[in-house]
Amino acid sequence: EDKVVQSPLSLVVHEGDTVTLNCSYEVTNFRSLLWYKQEKKAPTFLFMLTSSGIEKKSGRLSSILDKKELSSILNITATQTGDSAIYLCAVERIQGAQKLVFGQGTRLTINP
Amino acid sequence: KAGVTQTPRYLIKTRGQQVTLSCSPISGHRSVSWYQQTPGQGLQFLFEYFSETQRNKGNFPGRFSGRQFSNSRSEMNVSTLELGDSALYLCASSVTETQYFGPGTRLLVL
């Protein structure tokens, strides 16, 4: 059965800290891995990763995919209270009934 | 460009009733996907429509159905509501691989 597992499920850090969120997957017909940030409403798109070893970066956020290890990490440096959210990892499949398989998410809380 | 819109935003129903949720995708997006999000199960895929045809379907009972209109707007229907159907229902539209989510409809079944 296809699955995406995120760790940790919950993380509390202080403002300014650096955090690393993990996502591992066992999915057939892998096309890409996506990261989303969900605050109170809809998930907002962060990154899409298709190639192994190539880092995607946006400001203080960066992510990299390791196809050999079937995993990805999302790094956030110099965290701010506005980074508090649920971070979702999803794997897109080339074919199959379920287009996107989501992990359960990591709830990140940044304390001032 | 306006984002994905969903109506209604909040809904309270009782067991046994049925409900219809609506999603208007971003202009030009022909693919619309529906997801159910609950604290226990996370985000689960319901179905995807493309050009008025259901292209993919998740593992949900037949009480969950949907359709897409010629203007790409989509509706999702849940019949014979159960308490466990209480969830946030998210719609996402896409033109390439990236999906853009709407704000969701929060459904509470009493």
Interface residues (C-beta under 8 A of the other chain):
Chain A: R31 S32 L34 Y36 K41 A42 P43 T44 F45 M48 L88 A90 E92 G96 A97 Q98 K99 L100 V101 F102 G103 Q104 G105
Chain B: V4 S33 Y35 G42 L43 Q44 F45 E48 N56 K57 G58 N59 L90 E97 T98 Q99 Y100 F101 G102 P103 G104
